[in-house]
């Protein structure tokens, strides 16, 4: 276990060093703080993946977290890079529970034989149209949610950065300025011999100045207890949100393809069995998108 941790630390250190070399603005006394902040962000990411019920079981993730052999590490890396089950191809290996039949189709199966075939076909088309509209509406709602959430996260992150700068800059300086003023007054009164009333007064005023300086230091340190942890969490959400547009594009493309296949089927240019398979694959994508949003929120 210690060997694994050392190996992970080695790889993490190389990652951080590479990042630093790419950022020429990180110099001098800010370098140590920068490295520590990146370490915290990386640890938060690792914790987040390890808590995920699916991602934590990924073969690639398990390899990254546990492999300590250099040759096996490189072999696993090459294998992961050649994985074809990425993007939309990932949906081909997902199995979702069979959905219960729509009440519409149950009623059709129990309908009296005298129902005219044309009437049943029109009803089926109406029901299919309603379901298609519902799915398209869900997709549009997802796009809106991701857009609004992305803006809100970025705005709160910017607010956190602004508040951190103010706490460590203007807020701290204001209290230090007050502390300095009290200290100067205390020192100006400290001219009598010790033990006199004026000496006690001078000491009390100087302590007041020291207290204001301490309050300024509290303001400087406060962001690491609230704004910085919040910003690190929002950083994770920002990364997740960045992937949703591509996911939604795949989802929308699947719905559009189903619509085209339904038209081909209605024009007798596609077999019903092929349409069933298209519907099954589309339902898989829809189901996983819903689960992803539920997991995210």
Phi and psi restraints in degrees (value plus and minus 20) as a CYANA .aco file:
   2 UNK   PHI     -83.6   -43.6
   2 UNK   PSI     -57.9   -17.9
   3 UNK   PHI     -83.7   -43.7
   3 UNK   PSI     -60.6   -20.6
   4 UNK   PHI     -84.1   -44.1
   4 UNK   PSI     -62.8   -22.8
   5 UNK   PHI     -84.0   -44.0
   5 UNK   PSI     -60.5   -20.5
   6 UNK   PHI     -83.3   -43.3
   6 UNK   PSI     -61.1   -21.1
   7 UNK   PHI     -84.0   -44.0
   7 UNK   PSI     -64.0   -24.0
   8 UNK   PHI     -83.0   -43.0
   8 UNK   PSI     -60.1   -20.1
   9 UNK   PHI     -83.9   -43.9
   9 UNK   PSI     -58.1   -18.1
  10 UNK   PHI     -82.1   -42.1
  10 UNK   PSI     -68.1   -28.1
  11 UNK   PHI     -85.5   -45.5
  11 UNK   PSI     -60.7   -20.7
  12 UNK   PHI     -83.5   -43.5
  12 UNK   PSI     -61.4   -21.4
  13 UNK   PHI     -82.4   -42.4
  13 UNK   PSI     -61.8   -21.8
  14 UNK   PHI     -82.4   -42.4
  14 UNK   PSI     -59.2   -19.2
  15 UNK   PHI     -83.4   -43.4
  15 UNK   PSI     -65.9   -25.9
  16 UNK   PHI     -86.7   -46.7
  16 UNK   PSI     -58.6   -18.6
  17 UNK   PHI     -83.3   -43.3
  17 UNK   PSI     -61.7   -21.7
  18 UNK   PHI     -82.6   -42.6
  18 UNK   PSI     -59.3   -19.3
  19 UNK   PHI     -83.8   -43.8
  19 UNK   PSI     -62.5   -22.5
  20 UNK   PHI     -82.9   -42.9
  20 UNK   PSI     -59.8   -19.8
  21 UNK   PHI     -85.3   -45.3
  21 UNK   PSI     -48.5    -8.5
  22 UNK   PHI    -101.1   -61.1
  22 UNK   PSI     -32.6     7.4
  23 UNK   PHI    -136.3   -96.3
  23 UNK   PSI      72.0   112.0
  24 UNK   PHI     -89.4   -49.4
  24 UNK   PSI     -30.7     9.3
  25 UNK   PHI     -98.5   -58.5
  25 UNK   PSI     -33.5     6.5
  26 UNK   PHI    -108.9   -68.9
  26 UNK   PSI      80.5   120.5
  27 UNK   PHI    -160.6  -120.6
  27 UNK   PSI     145.8   185.8
  28 UNK   PHI      40.3    80.3
  28 UNK   PSI    -157.6  -117.6
  29 UNK   PHI     -90.6   -50.6
  29 UNK   PSI     -34.6     5.4
  30 UNK   PHI    -101.3   -61.3
  30 UNK   PSI     -34.0     6.0
  31 UNK   PHI     -83.1   -43.1
  31 UNK   PSI     -66.0   -26.0
  32 UNK   PHI     -83.3   -43.3
  32 UNK   PSI     -63.8   -23.8
  33 UNK   PHI     -83.9   -43.9
  33 UNK   PSI     -58.4   -18.4
  34 UNK   PHI     -83.5   -43.5
  34 UNK   PSI     -66.4   -26.4
  35 UNK   PHI     -82.4   -42.4
  35 UNK   PSI     -63.3   -23.3
  36 UNK   PHI     -83.8   -43.8
  36 UNK   PSI     -59.5   -19.5
  37 UNK   PHI     -85.9   -45.9
  37 UNK   PSI     -62.1   -22.1
  38 UNK   PHI     -85.3   -45.3
  38 UNK   PSI     -56.1   -16.1
  39 UNK   PHI     -82.1   -42.1
  39 UNK   PSI     -62.7   -22.7
  40 UNK   PHI     -83.8   -43.8
  40 UNK   PSI     -63.4   -23.4
  41 UNK   PHI     -82.8   -42.8
  41 UNK   PSI     -62.0   -22.0
  42 UNK   PHI     -84.2   -44.2
  42 UNK   PSI     -61.0   -21.0
  43 UNK   PHI     -84.0   -44.0
  43 UNK   PSI     -59.9   -19.9
  44 UNK   PHI     -82.4   -42.4
  44 UNK   PSI     -60.1   -20.1
  45 UNK   PHI     -84.6   -44.6
  45 UNK   PSI     -65.3   -25.3
  46 UNK   PHI     -80.6   -40.6
  46 UNK   PSI     -64.5   -24.5
  47 UNK   PHI     -81.2   -41.2
  47 UNK   PSI     -60.9   -20.9
  48 UNK   PHI     -83.7   -43.7
  48 UNK   PSI     -64.3   -24.3
  49 UNK   PHI     -87.5   -47.5
  49 UNK   PSI     -60.8   -20.8
  50 UNK   PHI     -85.2   -45.2
  50 UNK   PSI     -48.0    -8.0
  51 UNK   PHI    -100.9   -60.9
  51 UNK   PSI     -37.5     2.5
  52 UNK   PHI     -93.6   -53.6
  52 UNK   PSI     108.9   148.9
  53 UNK   PHI     -85.2   -45.2
  53 UNK   PSI     -44.1    -4.1
  54 UNK   PHI    -121.6   -81.6
  54 UNK   PSI     -72.2   -32.2
  55 UNK   PHI     -80.7   -40.7
  55 UNK   PSI     -55.2   -15.2
  56 UNK   PHI     -85.2   -45.2
  56 UNK   PSI     -41.5    -1.5
  57 UNK   PHI    -113.7   -73.7
  57 UNK   PSI     -18.6    21.4
  58 UNK   PHI     -82.4   -42.4
  58 UNK   PSI     117.0   157.0
  59 UNK   PHI     -82.0   -42.0
  59 UNK   PSI     -58.8   -18.8
  60 UNK   PHI     -84.9   -44.9
  60 UNK   PSI     -62.6   -22.6
  61 UNK   PHI     -87.5   -47.5
  61 UNK   PSI     -61.3   -21.3
  62 UNK   PHI     -81.5   -41.5
  62 UNK   PSI     -58.4   -18.4
  63 UNK   PHI     -85.0   -45.0
  63 UNK   PSI     -64.3   -24.3
  64 UNK   PHI     -82.6   -42.6
  64 UNK   PSI     -58.7   -18.7
  65 UNK   PHI    -102.1   -62.1
  65 UNK   PSI     -45.9    -5.9
  66 UNK   PHI    -138.3   -98.3
  66 UNK   PSI     -41.3    -1.3
  67 UNK   PHI     -89.8   -49.8
  67 UNK   PSI     110.4   150.4
  68 UNK   PHI    -140.5  -100.5
  68 UNK   PSI     -23.7    16.3
  69 UNK   PHI    -115.5   -75.5
  69 UNK   PSI     108.3   148.3
  70 UNK   PHI     -79.6   -39.6
  70 UNK   PSI     -64.9   -24.9
  71 UNK   PHI     -87.1   -47.1
  71 UNK   PSI     -64.4   -24.4
  72 UNK   PHI     -84.6   -44.6
  72 UNK   PSI     -54.0   -14.0
  73 UNK   PHI     -83.0   -43.0
  73 UNK   PSI     -68.1   -28.1
  74 UNK   PHI     -85.7   -45.7
  74 UNK   PSI     -59.5   -19.5
  75 UNK   PHI     -83.8   -43.8
  75 UNK   PSI     -63.6   -23.6
  76 UNK   PHI     -84.3   -44.3
  76 UNK   PSI     -56.6   -16.6
  77 UNK   PHI     -84.3   -44.3
  77 UNK   PSI     -65.2   -25.2
  78 UNK   PHI     -84.3   -44.3
  78 UNK   PSI     -58.8   -18.8
  79 UNK   PHI     -82.7   -42.7
  79 UNK   PSI     -62.3   -22.3
  80 UNK   PHI     -85.3   -45.3
  80 UNK   PSI     -57.5   -17.5
  81 UNK   PHI     -88.5   -48.5
  81 UNK   PSI     -44.9    -4.9
  82 UNK   PHI    -113.4   -73.4
  82 UNK   PSI     -17.9    22.1
  83 UNK   PHI     -81.9   -41.9
  83 UNK   PSI     105.7   145.7
  84 UNK   PHI    -109.6   -69.6
  84 UNK   PSI     -32.9     7.1
  85 UNK   PHI    -107.6   -67.6
  85 UNK   PSI      40.1    80.1
  86 UNK   PHI    -141.6  -101.6
  86 UNK   PSI     141.2   181.2
  87 UNK   PHI      43.5    83.5
  87 UNK   PSI    -159.9  -119.9
  88 UNK   PHI     -86.5   -46.5
  88 UNK   PSI     -44.0    -4.0
  89 UNK   PHI     -82.5   -42.5
  89 UNK   PSI     -42.6    -2.6
  90 UNK   PHI     -81.9   -41.9
  90 UNK   PSI     -50.0   -10.0
  91 UNK   PHI     -88.5   -48.5
  91 UNK   PSI     -38.3     1.7
  92 UNK   PHI     -90.3   -50.3
  92 UNK   PSI     -38.2     1.8
  93 UNK   PHI    -127.2   -87.2
  93 UNK   PSI     -12.0    28.0
  94 UNK   PHI    -113.5   -73.5
  94 UNK   PSI     115.4   155.4
  95 UNK   PHI    -134.0   -94.0
  95 UNK   PSI     109.3   149.3
  96 UNK   PHI    -137.8   -97.8
  96 UNK   PSI     131.4   171.4
  97 UNK   PHI     -81.1   -41.1
  97 UNK   PSI     125.7   165.7
  98 UNK   PHI     -86.5   -46.5
  98 UNK   PSI     110.4   150.4
  99 UNK   PHI     -98.0   -58.0
  99 UNK   PSI     127.1   167.1
 100 UNK   PHI     -85.0   -45.0
 100 UNK   PSI     130.0   170.0
 101 UNK   PHI     -80.8   -40.8
 101 UNK   PSI     122.4   162.4
 102 UNK   PHI     -83.2   -43.2
 102 UNK   PSI     123.0   163.0
 103 UNK   PHI     -77.6   -37.6
 103 UNK   PSI     -47.4    -7.4
 104 UNK   PHI     -81.4   -41.4
 104 UNK   PSI     -66.6   -26.6
 105 UNK   PHI     -90.9   -50.9
 105 UNK   PSI     -52.2   -12.2
 106 UNK   PHI     -83.1   -43.1
 106 UNK   PSI     -64.6   -24.6
 107 UNK   PHI     -84.1   -44.1
 107 UNK   PSI     -56.9   -16.9
 108 UNK   PHI     -82.1   -42.1
 108 UNK   PSI     -61.4   -21.4
 109 UNK   PHI     -87.4   -47.4
 109 UNK   PSI     -44.1    -4.1
 110 UNK   PHI    -119.7   -79.7
 110 UNK   PSI     -18.3    21.7
 111 UNK   PHI     -89.4   -49.4
 111 UNK   PSI     137.1   177.1
 112 UNK   PHI     -89.7   -49.7
 112 UNK   PSI     123.4   163.4
 113 UNK   PHI     -79.1   -39.1
 113 UNK   PSI     -40.6    -0.6
 114 UNK   PHI     -96.5   -56.5
 114 UNK   PSI     -25.4    14.6
 115 UNK   PHI     -82.1   -42.1
 115 UNK   PSI     116.7   156.7
 116 UNK   PHI     -93.2   -53.2
 116 UNK   PSI     119.7   159.7
 117 UNK   PHI     -80.6   -40.6
 117 UNK   PSI     -57.9   -17.9
 118 UNK   PHI     -84.7   -44.7
 118 UNK   PSI     -58.0   -18.0
 119 UNK   PHI     -86.1   -46.1
 119 UNK   PSI     -61.8   -21.8
 120 UNK   PHI     -84.3   -44.3
 120 UNK   PSI     -58.3   -18.3
 121 UNK   PHI     -86.0   -46.0
 121 UNK   PSI     -61.5   -21.5
 122 UNK   PHI     -83.3   -43.3
 122 UNK   PSI     -61.8   -21.8
 123 UNK   PHI     -83.8   -43.8
 123 UNK   PSI     -60.1   -20.1
 124 UNK   PHI     -84.1   -44.1
 124 UNK   PSI     -61.6   -21.6
 125 UNK   PHI     -83.4   -43.4
 125 UNK   PSI     -60.1   -20.1
 126 UNK   PHI     -83.4   -43.4
 126 UNK   PSI     -65.0   -25.0
 127 UNK   PHI     -83.1   -43.1
 127 UNK   PSI     -63.9   -23.9
 128 UNK   PHI     -82.2   -42.2
 128 UNK   PSI     -59.4   -19.4
 129 UNK   PHI     -83.6   -43.6
 129 UNK   PSI     -60.7   -20.7
 130 UNK   PHI     -83.5   -43.5
 130 UNK   PSI     -63.3   -23.3
 131 UNK   PHI     -86.0   -46.0
 131 UNK   PSI     -59.0   -19.0
 132 UNK   PHI     -84.4   -44.4
 132 UNK   PSI     -61.9   -21.9
 133 UNK   PHI     -82.5   -42.5
 133 UNK   PSI     -60.1   -20.1
 134 UNK   PHI     -82.7   -42.7
 134 UNK   PSI     -63.2   -23.2
 135 UNK   PHI     -86.6   -46.6
 135 UNK   PSI     -61.4   -21.4
 136 UNK   PHI     -84.2   -44.2
 136 UNK   PSI     -57.4   -17.4
 137 UNK   PHI     -84.7   -44.7
 137 UNK   PSI     -60.2   -20.2
 138 UNK   PHI     -81.5   -41.5
 138 UNK   PSI     -61.8   -21.8
 139 UNK   PHI     -82.5   -42.5
 139 UNK   PSI     -65.2   -25.2
 140 UNK   PHI     -82.4   -42.4
 140 UNK   PSI     -59.4   -19.4
 141 UNK   PHI     -84.7   -44.7
 141 UNK   PSI     -57.2   -17.2
 142 UNK   PHI     -85.2   -45.2
 142 UNK   PSI     -63.6   -23.6
 143 UNK   PHI     -78.2   -38.2
 143 UNK   PSI     -64.2   -24.2
 144 UNK   PHI     -85.6   -45.6
 144 UNK   PSI     -62.6   -22.6
 145 UNK   PHI     -80.2   -40.2
 145 UNK   PSI     -67.9   -27.9
 146 UNK   PHI     -83.0   -43.0
 146 UNK   PSI     -62.6   -22.6
 147 UNK   PHI     -82.3   -42.3
 147 UNK   PSI     -67.8   -27.8
 148 UNK   PHI     -87.4   -47.4
 148 UNK   PSI     -62.3   -22.3
 149 UNK   PHI     -85.1   -45.1
 149 UNK   PSI     -60.9   -20.9
 150 UNK   PHI     -81.2   -41.2
 150 UNK   PSI     -64.3   -24.3
 151 UNK   PHI     -83.9   -43.9
 151 UNK   PSI     -60.7   -20.7
 152 UNK   PHI     -87.2   -47.2
 152 UNK   PSI     -61.2   -21.2
 153 UNK   PHI     -84.1   -44.1
 153 UNK   PSI     -66.5   -26.5
 154 UNK   PHI     -83.1   -43.1
 154 UNK   PSI     -58.5   -18.5
 155 UNK   PHI     -85.3   -45.3
 155 UNK   PSI     -63.0   -23.0
 156 UNK   PHI     -88.4   -48.4
 156 UNK   PSI     -56.3   -16.3
 157 UNK   PHI     -82.9   -42.9
 157 UNK   PSI     -63.2   -23.2
 158 UNK   PHI     -83.7   -43.7
 158 UNK   PSI     -58.3   -18.3
 159 UNK   PHI     -83.2   -43.2
 159 UNK   PSI     -61.7   -21.7
 160 UNK   PHI     -82.9   -42.9
 160 UNK   PSI     -62.6   -22.6
 161 UNK   PHI     -83.0   -43.0
 161 UNK   PSI     -62.7   -22.7
 162 UNK   PHI     -83.8   -43.8
 162 UNK   PSI     -63.4   -23.4
 163 UNK   PHI     -87.0   -47.0
 163 UNK   PSI     -56.7   -16.7
 164 UNK   PHI     -82.0   -42.0
 164 UNK   PSI     -65.0   -25.0
 165 UNK   PHI     -83.1   -43.1
 165 UNK   PSI     -59.1   -19.1
 166 UNK   PHI     -89.1   -49.1
 166 UNK   PSI     -60.7   -20.7
 167 UNK   PHI     -82.8   -42.8
 167 UNK   PSI     -61.1   -21.1
 168 UNK   PHI    -106.8   -66.8
 168 UNK   PSI     -27.0    13.0
 169 UNK   PHI    -138.1   -98.1
 169 UNK   PSI    -115.8   -75.8
 170 UNK   PHI     -77.6   -37.6
 170 UNK   PSI     -65.6   -25.6
 171 UNK   PHI     -81.3   -41.3
 171 UNK   PSI     -66.0   -26.0
 172 UNK   PHI     -82.5   -42.5
 172 UNK   PSI     -65.0   -25.0
 173 UNK   PHI     -84.4   -44.4
 173 UNK   PSI     -56.9   -16.9
 174 UNK   PHI     -82.0   -42.0
 174 UNK   PSI     -64.7   -24.7
 175 UNK   PHI     -91.3   -51.3
 175 UNK   PSI     -54.6   -14.6
 176 UNK   PHI     -86.7   -46.7
 176 UNK   PSI     -54.4   -14.4
 177 UNK   PHI     -84.7   -44.7
 177 UNK   PSI     -62.2   -22.2
 178 UNK   PHI     -85.8   -45.8
 178 UNK   PSI     -62.9   -22.9
 179 UNK   PHI     -80.9   -40.9
 179 UNK   PSI     -60.7   -20.7
 180 UNK   PHI     -83.7   -43.7
 180 UNK   PSI     -58.6   -18.6
 181 UNK   PHI     -84.0   -44.0
 181 UNK   PSI     -64.8   -24.8
 182 UNK   PHI     -85.1   -45.1
 182 UNK   PSI     -59.0   -19.0
 183 UNK   PHI     -83.5   -43.5
 183 UNK   PSI     -62.2   -22.2
 184 UNK   PHI     -81.9   -41.9
 184 UNK   PSI     -60.5   -20.5
 185 UNK   PHI     -85.7   -45.7
 185 UNK   PSI     -61.4   -21.4
 186 UNK   PHI     -83.2   -43.2
 186 UNK   PSI     -63.5   -23.5
 187 UNK   PHI     -86.3   -46.3
 187 UNK   PSI     -53.3   -13.3
 188 UNK   PHI     -88.8   -48.8
 188 UNK   PSI     -47.9    -7.9
 189 UNK   PHI    -108.0   -68.0
 189 UNK   PSI     -31.2     8.8
 190 UNK   PHI    -105.3   -65.3
 190 UNK   PSI      46.4    86.4
 191 UNK   PHI    -142.9  -102.9
 191 UNK   PSI     -32.3     7.7
 192 UNK   PHI    -107.6   -67.6
 192 UNK   PSI     149.0   189.0
 193 UNK   PHI     -87.8   -47.8
 193 UNK   PSI     133.0   173.0
 194 UNK   PHI     -85.0   -45.0
 194 UNK   PSI     125.4   165.4
 195 UNK   PHI      76.9   116.9
 195 UNK   PSI     -33.6     6.4
 196 UNK   PHI     -98.5   -58.5
 196 UNK   PSI     142.8   182.8
 197 UNK   PHI     -82.4   -42.4
 197 UNK   PSI     -58.9   -18.9
 198 UNK   PHI     -85.1   -45.1
 198 UNK   PSI     -53.3   -13.3
 199 UNK   PHI     -87.3   -47.3
 199 UNK   PSI     -62.2   -22.2
 200 UNK   PHI     -82.6   -42.6
 200 UNK   PSI     -59.9   -19.9
 201 UNK   PHI     -84.1   -44.1
 201 UNK   PSI     -62.3   -22.3
 202 UNK   PHI     -82.3   -42.3
 202 UNK   PSI     -63.2   -23.2
 203 UNK   PHI     -83.7   -43.7
 203 UNK   PSI     -59.8   -19.8
 204 UNK   PHI     -83.8   -43.8
 204 UNK   PSI     -61.1   -21.1
 205 UNK   PHI     -88.0   -48.0
 205 UNK   PSI     -60.7   -20.7
 206 UNK   PHI     -84.0   -44.0
 206 UNK   PSI     -58.4   -18.4
 207 UNK   PHI     -84.7   -44.7
 207 UNK   PSI     -55.2   -15.2
 208 UNK   PHI     -80.6   -40.6
 208 UNK   PSI     -63.2   -23.2
 209 UNK   PHI     -81.7   -41.7
 209 UNK   PSI     -62.5   -22.5
 210 UNK   PHI     -82.7   -42.7
 210 UNK   PSI     -57.0   -17.0
 211 UNK   PHI     -83.7   -43.7
 211 UNK   PSI     -62.6   -22.6
 212 UNK   PHI     -84.1   -44.1
 212 UNK   PSI     -57.5   -17.5
 213 UNK   PHI     -83.4   -43.4
 213 UNK   PSI     -58.9   -18.9
 214 UNK   PHI     -86.7   -46.7
 214 UNK   PSI     -57.6   -17.6
 215 UNK   PHI     -82.9   -42.9
 215 UNK   PSI     -60.0   -20.0
 216 UNK   PHI     -80.6   -40.6
 216 UNK   PSI     -59.5   -19.5
 217 UNK   PHI     -86.9   -46.9
 217 UNK   PSI     -56.3   -16.3
 218 UNK   PHI     -81.9   -41.9
 218 UNK   PSI     -61.6   -21.6
 219 UNK   PHI     -82.0   -42.0
 219 UNK   PSI     -60.0   -20.0
 220 UNK   PHI     -83.9   -43.9
 220 UNK   PSI     -59.2   -19.2
 221 UNK   PHI    -104.4   -64.4
 221 UNK   PSI     -39.2     0.8
 222 UNK   PHI     -78.2   -38.2
 222 UNK   PSI     -61.3   -21.3
 223 UNK   PHI     -76.1   -36.1
 223 UNK   PSI     -49.8    -9.8
 224 UNK   PHI     -91.0   -51.0
 224 UNK   PSI     -31.3     8.7
 225 UNK   PHI    -119.1   -79.1
 225 UNK   PSI     -36.5     3.5
 226 UNK   PHI    -156.2  -116.2
 226 UNK   PSI     -82.7   -42.7
 227 UNK   PHI     -87.0   -47.0
 227 UNK   PSI     -60.2   -20.2
 228 UNK   PHI     -88.5   -48.5
 228 UNK   PSI     -66.1   -26.1
 229 UNK   PHI     -81.1   -41.1
 229 UNK   PSI     -59.0   -19.0
 230 UNK   PHI     -83.5   -43.5
 230 UNK   PSI     -62.6   -22.6
 231 UNK   PHI     -82.2   -42.2
 231 UNK   PSI     -57.8   -17.8
 232 UNK   PHI     -86.3   -46.3
 232 UNK   PSI     -58.1   -18.1
 233 UNK   PHI     -86.7   -46.7
 233 UNK   PSI     -63.7   -23.7
 234 UNK   PHI     -83.8   -43.8
 234 UNK   PSI     -50.3   -10.3
 235 UNK   PHI     -81.3   -41.3
 235 UNK   PSI     -58.9   -18.9
 236 UNK   PHI     -84.9   -44.9
 236 UNK   PSI     -65.6   -25.6
 237 UNK   PHI     -82.1   -42.1
 237 UNK   PSI     -58.4   -18.4
 238 UNK   PHI     -81.4   -41.4
 238 UNK   PSI     -61.9   -21.9
 239 UNK   PHI     -84.7   -44.7
 239 UNK   PSI     -60.0   -20.0
 240 UNK   PHI     -85.6   -45.6
 240 UNK   PSI     -63.5   -23.5
 241 UNK   PHI     -81.6   -41.6
 241 UNK   PSI     -52.7   -12.7
 242 UNK   PHI     -84.9   -44.9
 242 UNK   PSI     -43.8    -3.8
 243 UNK   PHI    -107.9   -67.9
 243 UNK   PSI     -36.4     3.6
 244 UNK   PHI     -87.2   -47.2
 244 UNK   PSI     -57.5   -17.5
 245 UNK   PHI     -75.7   -35.7
 245 UNK   PSI     -61.7   -21.7
 246 UNK   PHI     -85.6   -45.6
 246 UNK   PSI     -59.9   -19.9
 247 UNK   PHI     -83.1   -43.1
 247 UNK   PSI     -64.6   -24.6
 248 UNK   PHI     -88.1   -48.1
 248 UNK   PSI     -51.1   -11.1
 249 UNK   PHI     -85.0   -45.0
 249 UNK   PSI     -61.9   -21.9
 250 UNK   PHI     -82.4   -42.4
 250 UNK   PSI     -62.8   -22.8
 251 UNK   PHI     -82.1   -42.1
 251 UNK   PSI     -66.4   -26.4
 252 UNK   PHI     -86.7   -46.7
 252 UNK   PSI     -57.5   -17.5
 253 UNK   PHI     -83.8   -43.8
 253 UNK   PSI     -57.1   -17.1
 254 UNK   PHI     -85.8   -45.8
 254 UNK   PSI     -61.8   -21.8
 255 UNK   PHI     -85.1   -45.1
 255 UNK   PSI     -57.9   -17.9
 256 UNK   PHI     -87.2   -47.2
 256 UNK   PSI     -59.5   -19.5
 257 UNK   PHI     -85.4   -45.4
 257 UNK   PSI     -59.1   -19.1
 258 UNK   PHI     -83.6   -43.6
 258 UNK   PSI     -61.0   -21.0
 259 UNK   PHI     -79.8   -39.8
 259 UNK   PSI     -62.4   -22.4
 260 UNK   PHI     -85.4   -45.4
 260 UNK   PSI     -59.9   -19.9
 261 UNK   PHI     -88.5   -48.5
 261 UNK   PSI     -55.1   -15.1
 262 UNK   PHI     -84.1   -44.1
 262 UNK   PSI     -57.5   -17.5
 263 UNK   PHI     -88.4   -48.4
 263 UNK   PSI     -61.3   -21.3
 264 UNK   PHI     -81.7   -41.7
 264 UNK   PSI     -58.8   -18.8
 265 UNK   PHI     -87.1   -47.1
 265 UNK   PSI     -60.8   -20.8
 266 UNK   PHI     -86.8   -46.8
 266 UNK   PSI     -45.7    -5.7
 267 UNK   PHI    -112.1   -72.1
 267 UNK   PSI     -10.6    29.4
 268 UNK   PHI      40.9    80.9
 268 UNK   PSI      13.3    53.3
 269 UNK   PHI    -126.8   -86.8
 269 UNK   PSI     -17.7    22.3
 270 UNK   PHI    -163.3  -123.3
 270 UNK   PSI     118.7   158.7
 271 UNK   PHI     -87.5   -47.5
 271 UNK   PSI     127.8   167.8
 272 UNK   PHI     -82.8   -42.8
 272 UNK   PSI     -54.3   -14.3
 273 UNK   PHI     -84.9   -44.9
 273 UNK   PSI     -55.0   -15.0
 274 UNK   PHI     -88.1   -48.1
 274 UNK   PSI     -59.7   -19.7
 275 UNK   PHI     -84.5   -44.5
 275 UNK   PSI     -58.5   -18.5
 276 UNK   PHI     -80.2   -40.2
 276 UNK   PSI     -62.0   -22.0
 277 UNK   PHI     -86.7   -46.7
 277 UNK   PSI     -59.1   -19.1
 278 UNK   PHI     -81.9   -41.9
 278 UNK   PSI     -64.1   -24.1
 279 UNK   PHI     -82.8   -42.8
 279 UNK   PSI     -60.2   -20.2
 280 UNK   PHI     -82.4   -42.4
 280 UNK   PSI     -64.4   -24.4
 281 UNK   PHI     -87.8   -47.8
 281 UNK   PSI     -58.7   -18.7
 282 UNK   PHI     -86.2   -46.2
 282 UNK   PSI     -61.4   -21.4
 283 UNK   PHI     -81.2   -41.2
 283 UNK   PSI     -54.6   -14.6
 284 UNK   PHI     -82.3   -42.3
 284 UNK   PSI     -66.3   -26.3
 285 UNK   PHI     -84.0   -44.0
 285 UNK   PSI     -63.6   -23.6
 286 UNK   PHI     -81.1   -41.1
 286 UNK   PSI     -64.9   -24.9
 287 UNK   PHI     -82.2   -42.2
 287 UNK   PSI     -65.8   -25.8
 288 UNK   PHI     -88.5   -48.5
 288 UNK   PSI     -52.2   -12.2
 289 UNK   PHI     -85.3   -45.3
 289 UNK   PSI     -63.4   -23.4
 290 UNK   PHI     -80.3   -40.3
 290 UNK   PSI     -64.0   -24.0
 291 UNK   PHI     -84.1   -44.1
 291 UNK   PSI     -58.8   -18.8
 292 UNK   PHI     -83.6   -43.6
 292 UNK   PSI     -61.8   -21.8
 293 UNK   PHI     -87.8   -47.8
 293 UNK   PSI     -60.3   -20.3
 294 UNK   PHI     -84.0   -44.0
 294 UNK   PSI     -59.2   -19.2
 295 UNK   PHI     -88.1   -48.1
 295 UNK   PSI     -56.8   -16.8
 296 UNK   PHI     -88.6   -48.6
 296 UNK   PSI     -64.5   -24.5
